[in-house]
Amino acid sequence: MSEASVAVHADAELLAQAVAARFVVKLLDAQAERGQAAVVLTGGRIAAAVYRAVATLPARDAVDWSRVDVWWGDERFLPAGDPERNETQARAALLDAVPLDPARVHPMPASDGPAGPDPEEAAARYAAELAAAARPGTAELPHFDVLMLGVGEDGHVASVFPEHPVHYESRPVSAVRGSPKPPPVRTTLTLPTINTAEEVWLVASGADKARSVGMALAGAGPVQLPAAGVRGVSRTLWLLDRPAAADVPTRLRSLR
């Protein structure tokens, strides 16, 4: 697994713009290399700002969006179209504005979907969808070019929370019950799945994230601080604004 690197931007707006630019470049590079690209999206305020920034970039039109696969790292187990779902947020901010192939957009099941109100069945269905998109006979998961994560004030990533039983899951996708953040029921990629991505980007903004970011980069235990257990195969990139980077050692920072 890769060593972590850190890029710090002056404020949340510049952070969102910088991540958006990196995102488009990563899609273009993946398509140049493999003919297609696959991304895993996250939710939250800074993620929504990134998606809106991508939508306004002129360079977005250089991407062949029909050859982009879109997955999600976690989801709130709510009805389809609920404004609290990460899918709903991403569609409003970006996905509805670009010519994606609907068959290549893979939202996690909703609570009123085919899995019904059973999050375990929803997780199993998403794991099966991931397996179906993997290369036959070579992998249980598709190739992820970049997987984006937010970082919670408590150091959670996706819906893997500190000291929650989901941390010990080895299955690709898990149901989450008793989430410390509402809503209490969710579905999430597990850490072993997250760590199969070629690149993992941890994006954090605001002073309330500084403690967990600093502890993760200082080597905290991943059970107590899940963000500390995340590593991309070729690259692990922390993308921060200055308030979120307040507790990051200066030697680790690349200021922008």
C-alpha positions in Angstrom: 0.0 0.0 0.0 1.0 3.6 -0.6 2.4 6.2 1.8 0.1 9.1 2.5 0.8 12.6 1.0 -0.9 15.8 2.0 -1.9 18.8 -0.1 -3.2 21.9 1.8 -5.2 24.7 0.2 -6.1 28.1 1.6 -9.8 27.6 2.1 -12.7 25.4 1.4 -13.5 27.0 -2.0 -10.0 26.6 -3.3 -9.9 23.1 -2.0 -13.1 22.2 -3.8 -11.8 23.7 -7.1 -8.4 21.9 -6.7 -10.0 18.5 -6.1 -12.4 19.1 -9.0 -9.4 19.7 -11.3 -7.6 16.6 -10.0 -10.7 14.6 -10.5 -11.1 15.5 -14.2 -7.4 14.9 -14.8 -7.7 11.5 -13.2 -10.6 10.5 -15.3 -8.8 11.6 -18.5 -5.6 9.7 -17.5 -7.6 6.6 -16.7 -9.4 6.7 -20.0 -6.2 7.3 -21.9 -4.7 4.3 -20.2 -7.6 1.9 -20.0 -10.3 3.3 -22.3 -12.6 3.8 -19.3 -12.6 5.1 -15.8 -14.2 4.1 -12.5 -14.8 6.3 -9.5 -16.3 5.9 -6.0 -18.1 8.9 -4.7 -18.7 10.1 -1.2 -21.2 12.5 0.4 -21.0 15.6 2.6 -20.6 19.4 2.2 -17.1 19.5 0.7 -17.9 16.6 -1.6 -21.0 18.5 -2.9 -18.8 21.5 -3.5 -16.3 19.4 -5.4 -19.0 18.0 -7.6 -20.4 21.4 -8.3 -16.9 22.6 -9.2 -16.5 19.7 -11.6 -19.8 20.7 -13.3 -18.5 24.2 -14.0 -15.0 23.2 -15.4 -14.7 23.6 -19.1 -12.3 20.6 -19.1 -15.2 18.4 -18.0 -16.2 18.1 -21.6 -12.9 16.4 -22.5 -14.1 13.4 -20.4 -16.0 10.7 -22.2 -18.7 10.4 -19.5 -20.3 7.5 -21.3 -17.2 5.4 -20.3 -17.2 6.4 -16.6 -18.5 3.9 -14.0 -19.8 5.6 -10.9 -20.0 3.8 -7.5 -20.6 5.0 -4.0 -18.6 4.3 -0.8 -21.5 4.4 1.5 -25.2 5.4 1.6 -27.9 6.3 4.0 -30.5 3.6 3.9 -33.4 5.9 3.0 -36.0 5.9 0.1 -34.8 6.7 -3.4 -34.6 10.5 -4.0 -34.4 11.4 -0.3 -32.4 14.6 -0.1 -30.2 13.0 2.6 -28.9 10.2 0.3 -25.5 10.7 -1.1 -26.8 9.6 -4.5 -29.4 12.4 -4.5 -26.7 15.0 -3.6 -24.3 13.8 -6.3 -27.0 13.7 -9.0 -28.1 17.3 -8.2 -24.5 18.6 -8.1 -23.0 16.9 -11.1 -24.3 13.6 -12.4 -27.5 14.9 -13.9 -25.4 17.5 -15.8 -23.1 15.1 -17.6 -23.9 12.4 -20.3 -23.3 9.3 -18.2 -24.5 5.9 -19.3 -27.3 5.1 -16.8 -26.2 1.4 -16.9 -22.8 2.5 -15.5 -24.1 4.4 -12.6 -24.4 2.1 -9.5 -26.2 3.7 -6.6 -26.4 1.6 -3.4 -29.9 0.2 -2.9 -32.6 2.5 -1.4 -34.8 1.4 1.5 -37.8 1.3 -0.9 -35.8 -0.6 -3.6 -35.8 -4.3 -4.6 -34.0 -5.3 -1.4 -36.9 -3.9 0.6 -36.3 -2.6 4.1 -33.5 -5.0 4.8 -30.1 -3.4 4.8 -28.3 -6.7 4.9 -30.0 -7.7 1.7 -29.1 -4.3 0.2 -25.5 -4.8 1.1 -25.5 -8.3 -0.4 -27.0 -7.0 -3.6 -24.4 -4.2 -3.9 -21.6 -6.8 -3.3 -23.1 -8.9 -6.1 -23.2 -5.8 -8.4 -19.6 -5.1 -7.7 -18.6 -8.7 -8.4 -20.5 -8.7 -11.7 -18.5 -5.6 -12.8 -15.2 -7.3 -12.0 -13.1 -9.0 -14.6 -14.4 -12.6 -14.9 -12.3 -15.0 -13.1 -9.7 -12.5 -11.9 -11.2 -10.4 -9.1 -14.2 -10.0 -6.8 -14.2 -6.3 -7.3 -13.9 -3.9 -10.2 -10.9 -1.6 -10.7 -11.4 1.7 -8.9 -9.3 4.5 -10.4 -10.1 6.9 -7.5 -12.1 6.5 -4.4 -13.1 9.7 -2.6 -13.8 9.9 1.1 -14.8 12.5 3.5 -13.4 12.4 7.1 -15.7 12.8 10.0 -15.0 14.8 13.2 -14.6 11.4 14.9 -12.3 10.0 12.2 -14.9 7.9 10.4 -14.7 7.2 6.7 -17.6 6.1 4.5 -19.9 4.6 7.2 -17.1 2.8 9.1 -17.3 4.4 12.5 -14.8 4.2 15.4 -15.0 0.9 17.3 -18.1 -0.1 15.4 -18.5 -3.8 14.5 -18.4 -3.0 10.8 -14.7 -2.3 11.2 -14.1 -6.1 11.5 -16.1 -7.0 8.4 -14.3 -8.8 5.7 -17.2 -8.8 3.2 -17.0 -6.2 0.4 -20.1 -4.4 1.6 -21.8 -4.3 5.0 -25.0 -3.1 6.5 -24.5 -0.6 9.4 -27.0 -0.5 12.3 -26.7 1.8 15.2 -24.7 4.5 13.4 -23.7 7.2 15.8 -24.7 9.7 13.2 -28.2 9.8 11.8 -29.7 8.0 10.1 -28.9 4.9 12.2 -29.1 2.5 9.3 -26.7 2.6 6.4 -24.7 0.5 3.9 -21.0 0.9 3.3 -18.0 -0.5 1.6 -15.7 -2.1 4.1 -12.1 -1.0 4.7 -10.7 -4.0 2.8 -12.8 -3.0 -0.2 -11.8 0.7 0.1 -8.2 -0.3 0.2 -8.3 -2.0 -3.2 -8.7 1.4 -5.0 -5.8 2.6 -7.1 -6.0 6.0 -5.5 -7.8 7.0 -2.3 -8.4 10.7 -1.7 -9.4 11.8 1.8 -11.0 15.3 1.5 -11.6 17.4 4.6 -12.5 21.0 5.3 -12.9 22.9 8.5 -11.4 23.2 12.0 -13.7 20.5 13.4 -11.8 17.9 11.3 -8.3 19.0 12.4 -8.0 16.7 15.4 -9.0 13.5 13.6 -6.9 14.4 10.5 -3.9 15.1 12.6 -4.3 11.9 14.6 -4.8 9.8 11.5 -1.6 11.1 9.9 0.3 10.6 13.2 -0.4 6.9 13.1 -3.5 6.4 15.3 -5.1 2.9 15.4 -7.6 2.2 12.7 -10.2 0.7 15.0 -10.3 3.9 17.1 -9.8 6.1 14.0 -10.9 4.4 10.8 -9.4 7.2 8.6 -6.0 5.9 9.8 -6.6 2.6 8.2 -7.2 3.8 4.7 -4.5 3.3 2.0 -4.8 3.4 -1.8 -2.8 0.8 -3.7 -0.7 3.3 -5.6 -1.6 6.6 -3.9 -3.1 7.9 -0.7 -3.8 11.6 -0.9 -5.1 13.9 1.9 -6.7 17.0 0.4 -7.3 19.6 3.1 -8.0 23.2 3.7 -5.8 25.1 6.2 -8.2 24.8 9.1 -8.5 21.0 8.7 -4.7 20.8 8.4 -4.0 22.7 11.6 -2.7 19.6 13.5 -0.8 18.1 10.5 3.0 18.3 11.0 4.5 21.0 8.8 6.9 18.4 7.3 4.0 16.5 5.8 2.3 19.5 4.1 2.4 20.6 0.5 1.0 24.1 0.6 -1.0 25.4 -2.4 
